């Protein structure tokens, strides 16, 4: 996407699980990572509204006038009570549904990519063949072996009917374990294996901070140190255990949607009445959906950088 939500309390998830691209691919995670890099926040906003990476890309190439016209139709659909305004509750509901649509879209695409025998299910062998094409598994390096073993754990838990294959619904849970309650236990277990360096079954501050523990004067270090103490270490014993680890890793997706909704309202609410008129949304179409006209300069910059 031009990618989804505010720099939220779970930026840490991306840092903790940077080597697990599958785990942080879900919509909730995309939105959590929102405004942490130039250009990404727009992408996140667009996908939060459109509920589809492909539709967001399509809007990016529309003339400004057509983009505005299509957004007007969407804004009217967001206005559930028909009062001419989109309030925080209506926008939050819309964004939450968009997050689900994004995850469904991702799972559908991955199903098509991996389902080599056309049975609408993904076997472990199909997943491995897609993830490590033309690779001798016996010669995997340490990091790839670790990732493969972790994926095997996720696969086994996601396979709820025990048939050795993942249906599309089971694949959604495999790709986005933070969004499915039955996946939370294995998500915590895998993270503890990754982060619990001294093997005591808990995460101390240094383990929480990871490589950033050696940069005590950085803004990130101070923010995360405070977050560890105030938000995650509920019993104030200096360690994260059990439910504390789960709370750290797994977002409240409703609250993620609330944060994006508030961000968009703050951006577009010109008369400061706490809600958005249809016109306010359309006027701020660059934030909501973008267009070729408004993104042309950024597109040229991207092409130049790639060259």
Secondary structure per residue as TSV (DSSP state, phi and psi in degrees):
chain	resnum	aa	ss	phi	psi
A	1	X	-	360.0	167.9
A	2	X	-	-74.1	79.3
A	3	X	-	-70.1	156.7
A	4	X	-	-74.0	-173.5
A	5	X	-	-131.1	164.3
A	6	X	-	-39.5	153.6
A	7	X	B	-70.1	100.6
A	8	X	-	-98.3	-177.4
A	9	X	T	-63.9	-14.5
A	10	X	T	-110.6	27.4
A	11	X	H	-53.4	-30.1
A	12	X	H	-57.9	-31.9
A	13	X	H	-58.5	-43.6
A	14	X	H	-64.4	-37.1
A	15	X	H	-70.8	-44.0
A	16	X	H	-65.2	-36.3
A	17	X	T	-117.2	34.1
A	18	X	T	-61.6	-26.0
A	19	X	T	-90.0	6.8
A	20	X	-	-118.2	71.7
A	21	X	T	-55.9	-36.0
A	22	X	T	-59.9	-41.2
A	23	X	T	-68.1	-34.5
A	24	X	T	-101.2	16.5
A	25	X	-	-83.0	-16.1
A	26	X	S	-66.8	164.0
A	27	X	H	-60.4	-42.9
A	28	X	H	-58.2	-43.1
A	29	X	H	-69.3	-40.1
A	30	X	H	-58.2	-42.0
A	31	X	H	-71.5	-35.9
A	32	X	H	-60.0	-37.4
A	33	X	B	-81.1	7.0
A	34	X	G	-32.5	-88.0
A	35	X	G	-94.3	41.1
A	36	X	G	-96.7	-1.0
A	37	X	S	-149.0	148.5
A	38	X	T	-58.7	135.0
A	39	X	T	87.6	-22.3
A	40	X	H	-76.5	-30.7
A	41	X	H	-63.4	-37.8
A	42	X	H	-61.1	-45.1
A	43	X	H	-59.3	-42.7
A	44	X	H	-62.4	-46.4
A	45	X	H	-59.8	-44.7
A	46	X	H	-60.4	-45.7
A	47	X	H	-71.1	-32.0
A	48	X	H	-63.2	-33.3
A	49	X	H	-84.6	-40.6
A	50	X	H	-90.6	-20.6
A	51	X	S	67.9	20.3
A	52	X	-	-160.1	129.2
A	53	X	H	-63.9	-38.9
A	54	X	H	-70.6	-39.0
A	55	X	H	-66.5	-36.7
A	56	X	H	-62.4	-42.2
A	57	X	H	-65.6	-37.5
A	58	X	H	-62.0	-46.1
A	59	X	H	-61.6	-33.7
A	60	X	H	-61.4	-20.5
A	61	X	T	-108.0	7.2
A	62	X	S	-83.8	148.2
A	63	X	-	-59.8	152.0
A	64	X	H	-56.4	-43.1
A	65	X	H	-63.3	-42.9
A	66	X	H	-68.9	-37.4
A	67	X	H	-59.0	-43.6
A	68	X	H	-64.5	-41.3
A	69	X	H	-63.0	-44.1
A	70	X	H	-67.9	-37.9
A	71	X	H	-64.9	-37.0
A	72	X	H	-58.0	-42.7
A	73	X	H	-62.5	-43.7
A	74	X	H	-63.9	-42.5
A	75	X	H	-61.8	-38.9
A	76	X	H	-65.6	-33.1
A	77	X	H	-72.2	-32.0
A	78	X	H	-65.1	-32.2
A	79	X	-	-76.2	79.4
A	80	X	T	-62.9	-37.5
A	81	X	T	-89.6	-0.3
A	82	X	-	67.1	26.4
A	83	X	S	-91.3	3.2
A	84	X	S	89.6	3.2
A	85	X	E	-132.1	152.4
A	86	X	E	-111.2	109.9
A	87	X	-	-90.9	179.2
A	88	X	H	-61.0	-41.0
A	89	X	H	-64.2	-42.8
A	90	X	H	-66.6	-41.7
A	91	X	H	-69.2	-38.3
A	92	X	H	-62.6	-43.8
A	93	X	H	-61.6	-42.8
A	94	X	H	-61.0	-45.9
A	95	X	H	-67.0	-39.5
A	96	X	H	-61.5	-41.6
A	97	X	H	-66.6	-35.2
A	98	X	H	-65.0	-38.4
A	99	X	H	-60.1	-43.4
A	100	X	H	-64.1	-41.3
A	101	X	H	-62.6	-38.6
A	102	X	H	-63.2	-42.8
A	103	X	H	-66.8	-39.2
A	104	X	H	-62.8	-41.9
A	105	X	H	-61.9	-44.5
A	106	X	H	-61.2	-46.4
A	107	X	H	-63.4	-41.1
A	108	X	H	-61.5	-41.5
A	109	X	H	-67.4	-43.2
A	110	X	H	-66.6	-35.2
A	111	X	H	-58.8	-46.9
A	112	X	H	-63.7	-38.0
A	113	X	H	-69.3	-37.0
A	114	X	H	-97.7	-21.8
A	115	X	-	-77.5	79.5
A	116	X	T	-72.8	-25.6
A	117	X	T	-98.3	1.2
A	118	X	S	70.0	25.1
A	119	X	S	-96.2	8.7
A	120	X	S	63.0	27.8
A	121	X	S	-142.0	157.5
A	122	X	E	-114.3	116.3
A	123	X	E	-82.5	165.3
A	124	X	H	-60.9	-41.5
A	125	X	H	-62.5	-38.9
A	126	X	H	-65.1	-40.5
A	127	X	H	-63.3	-45.8
A	128	X	H	-63.5	-42.2
A	129	X	H	-61.5	-35.4
A	130	X	H	-75.2	-37.1
A	131	X	H	-80.3	-31.2
A	132	X	S	-130.6	60.7
A	133	X	T	-63.3	138.6
A	134	X	T	55.5	33.6
A	135	X	-	-117.4	133.4
A	136	X	-	-79.4	109.2
A	137	X	G	-59.9	-27.3
A	138	X	G	-68.3	-16.3
A	139	X	G	-108.5	13.6
A	140	X	-	-62.2	143.8
A	141	X	-	-75.5	175.9
A	142	X	H	-59.4	-45.2
A	143	X	H	-65.3	-41.6
A	144	X	H	-68.3	-37.3
A	145	X	H	-62.9	-41.4
A	146	X	H	-62.9	-44.7
A	147	X	H	-63.3	-40.4
A	148	X	H	-63.2	-42.5
A	149	X	H	-66.4	-38.2
A	150	X	H	-64.5	-43.5
A	151	X	H	-62.4	-35.1
A	152	X	H	-62.2	-38.4
A	153	X	H	-65.1	-46.3
A	154	X	H	-61.3	-41.8
A	155	X	H	-61.5	-44.8
A	156	X	H	-62.7	-40.4
A	157	X	H	-74.0	-38.1
A	158	X	H	-65.4	-29.4
A	159	X	-	-77.2	76.1
A	160	X	T	-68.5	-30.1
A	161	X	T	-89.6	-0.7
A	162	X	-	66.4	24.4
A	163	X	S	-91.4	4.4
A	164	X	S	81.1	4.8
A	165	X	E	-135.9	158.8
A	166	X	E	-107.5	122.5
A	167	X	-	-70.5	175.2
A	168	X	H	-63.6	-38.3
A	169	X	H	-65.5	-42.3
A	170	X	H	-66.3	-34.6
A	171	X	H	-64.5	-36.5
A	172	X	H	-57.9	-43.4
A	173	X	H	-67.3	-37.3
A	174	X	H	-64.5	-43.4
A	175	X	H	-74.0	-33.5
A	176	X	T	-131.0	66.0
A	177	X	G	-61.7	-24.9
A	178	X	G	-65.6	-18.2
A	179	X	G	-93.1	0.4
A	180	X	-	-130.1	121.9
A	181	X	G	-56.3	-40.3
A	182	X	G	-70.2	-10.5
A	183	X	G	-95.7	-9.8
A	184	X	H	-64.3	-38.8
A	185	X	H	-61.8	-46.8
A	186	X	H	-69.7	-32.5
A	187	X	H	-61.4	-43.5
A	188	X	H	-66.3	-43.4
A	189	X	H	-60.6	-45.7
A	190	X	H	-65.0	-39.6
A	191	X	H	-66.7	-39.6
A	192	X	H	-62.0	-40.8
A	193	X	H	-60.8	-35.2
A	194	X	H	-77.3	-41.6
A	195	X	H	-102.7	-23.7
A	196	X	-	-80.7	80.9
A	197	X	T	-66.1	-33.2
A	198	X	T	-94.4	1.1
A	199	X	-	68.3	26.3
A	200	X	S	-93.1	4.6
A	201	X	S	79.9	12.5
A	202	X	S	-141.8	166.0
A	203	X	E	-112.3	114.6
A	204	X	E	-88.9	178.8
A	205	X	H	-61.0	-44.0
A	206	X	H	-63.7	-40.0
A	207	X	H	-66.4	-37.1
A	208	X	H	-62.4	-42.7
A	209	X	H	-78.1	-24.6
A	210	X	G	62.8	-136.7
A	211	X	G	-62.9	-22.7
A	212	X	G	-74.3	-7.9
A	213	X	G	-63.2	-22.1
A	214	X	G	-89.7	8.3
A	215	X	-	-124.7	64.6
A	216	X	T	-64.5	-16.8
A	217	X	T	-96.6	0.2
A	218	X	S	-77.7	152.0
A	219	X	H	-60.6	-41.5
A	220	X	H	-59.0	-44.4
A	221	X	H	-58.7	-46.3
A	222	X	H	-66.5	-41.6
A	223	X	H	-63.7	-46.7
A	224	X	H	-71.8	-32.9
A	225	X	H	-62.5	-43.8
A	226	X	H	-64.7	-41.9
A	227	X	H	-63.3	-41.7
A	228	X	I	-55.6	-48.0
A	229	X	I	-73.7	-40.2
A	230	X	I	-93.7	-31.5
A	231	X	I	-105.3	-35.5
A	232	X	I	-105.0	-39.4
A	233	X	-	-80.4	78.5
A	234	X	T	-64.9	-36.8
A	235	X	T	-92.7	2.3
A	236	X	-	58.1	37.1
A	237	X	S	-100.0	3.4
A	238	X	S	87.3	6.0
A	239	X	E	-137.4	154.5
A	240	X	E	-105.7	125.6
A	241	X	-	-136.1	150.3
A	242	X	T	51.8	-116.6
A	243	X	H	-61.9	-30.5
A	244	X	H	-64.7	-41.1
A	245	X	H	-65.4	-42.4
A	246	X	H	-61.1	-43.0
A	247	X	H	-64.6	-36.5
A	248	X	H	-64.9	-44.4
A	249	X	H	-84.0	-32.6
A	250	X	S	-113.1	120.8
A	251	X	-	-78.3	155.6
A	252	X	-	-84.4	103.0
A	253	X	H	-63.0	-28.4
A	254	X	H	-63.8	-43.2
A	255	X	H	-67.3	-33.1
A	256	X	H	-60.6	-44.8
A	257	X	H	-65.0	-38.3
A	258	X	H	-60.7	-44.4
A	259	X	H	-62.2	-42.2
A	260	X	H	-66.7	-40.6
A	261	X	H	-59.5	-46.3
A	262	X	H	-64.3	-38.8
A	263	X	H	-60.5	-45.4
A	264	X	H	-67.6	-39.9
A	265	X	H	-64.7	-43.7
A	266	X	H	-59.9	-36.4
A	267	X	H	-72.2	-39.9
A	268	X	H	-103.3	-12.2
A	269	X	-	-80.3	81.9
A	270	X	T	-67.2	-33.8
A	271	X	T	-92.8	4.2
A	272	X	-	56.6	40.1
A	273	X	S	-99.5	6.8
A	274	X	S	82.3	6.2
A	275	X	S	-148.0	168.7
A	276	X	E	-114.1	127.8
A	277	X	E	-76.1	163.4
A	278	X	H	-58.4	-40.6
A	279	X	H	-66.0	-38.9
A	280	X	H	-61.9	-39.6
A	281	X	H	-65.4	-47.9
A	282	X	H	-63.9	-40.2
A	283	X	H	-61.9	-29.4
A	284	X	T	-101.7	33.3
A	285	X	H	-60.6	-27.9
A	286	X	H	-61.6	-37.1
A	287	X	H	-72.7	-42.5
A	288	X	H	-76.3	-43.5
A	289	X	T	-138.5	-18.4
A	290	X	-	70.4	177.6
A	291	X	-	-166.8	165.4
A	292	X	H	-58.2	-40.1
A	293	X	H	-63.0	-45.1
A	294	X	H	-79.0	-24.8
A	295	X	H	-100.2	4.6
A	296	X	H	-60.9	-43.3
A	297	X	H	-63.6	-41.9
A	298	X	H	-67.0	-36.0
A	299	X	H	-62.1	-43.6
A	300	X	H	-62.8	-39.2
A	301	X	H	-62.1	-43.5
A	302	X	H	-63.6	-45.3
A	303	X	H	-60.4	-42.5
A	304	X	H	-61.8	-43.9
A	305	X	H	-64.0	-38.7
A	306	X	H	-68.2	-35.3
A	307	X	-	-69.8	360.0
